[in-house]
């Protein structure tokens, strides 16, 4: 599957995905074209590490949730603002741990 023309996309995001332990082990590219309700995605699952692509998925509400087609675990795509806060806290903790060593 190819990525869309960005000028024709109504929504486009590329996010890292964390497993249950909070480690970044997956990635997703999710988009929706203008005038369409269906999303398309390309994903590497954070749990089973399988690569999957989907041509048509409709989300009812935010945060977007769906199941991995390979391992059947629920993948949640939260707000970008929350993910940025989470990354900053993790980076801050890593920097503090490095100072104490």
N, C-alpha and C positions, 0 to 999 in steps of 0.2 A: 504494500500500500504506500502511496506517495503522500507527502504532506500537501496541504491545500495551498492555493494562491491566497496569501495573507490579505490582499485587498478585498477578497470576496468572503472572508471569514467574519462571522459575527462574534465568535468567542474562540480564543486560542490560548492554551496554557501548556507549559511544560513544567512538571513538578517531580521532585524526588519523593519516593515513598518509603516509609519506615516500617520495619517489622514490629512485633510485639515488644521486643526489648528496646526499641527506640533507635536502632541502628539503621542507617540509610542503606538499603539493599536493593531498591527497585526504582523505577522511573516510569512516568507516563507522559504522553503527549495527547492532549484532548482538544477537539475542536468541533465547532458547529458552523455551518455555512449560513449566510444571510437568507432569511425566508424559510428556513427549515427548522424542525423541532428535534430531529435526530442528531445525536452526537456520534462522532467516530473517534477511535482511539488506537494508539499503539502503546503497549505496555510491557514492561518486564516486572513480573510479580515480585514483591518483596519477600514473600513467603516461600514459594516453590521455585523461583528464579526462571520460570518459563516465559517465553516471549509470546505475546498474543496480540491479535488485531481484531477490531470489531468495526463493521460497516454501519451498524445502526443500533443505537441504544437511546432510550428516552428516559430522562430523569424527572421525577415528580417534583422534587424540591431540593433546596440546598441544605446541608452539605451533600454533595453528590456521593452516592453509595452504589456499589454493584459488587457482584461476586466474580472472582477469578474463574475463568472457564476451566482451568487445569486443576486447581486444588480446592475450589469452592469456598475459599475464605473471603470474607467481606473486605473490600478495599474502600476506604473513605478518602475523599478529596476535600479537605477542609479549606477554610478561608486562607488566602495568601498571607494576610496580616498575622494570623495565628502561627503559621509556619515560619514566618520571619522571626517572630518573638521566640519561638521554640529554638531556632537555630542560634540566635544570639545568646540565649541562656546556656545552651550546650557549649558554645565557644568560650563563654566566660568561665564556665566550670573547668573546662580543659586548660585554660590559661592559668587559673588559680592552682590547679593540681600540678601543673608544670613548675610553677614558682616554688611550691613547697617541697619538691623533690630535690 
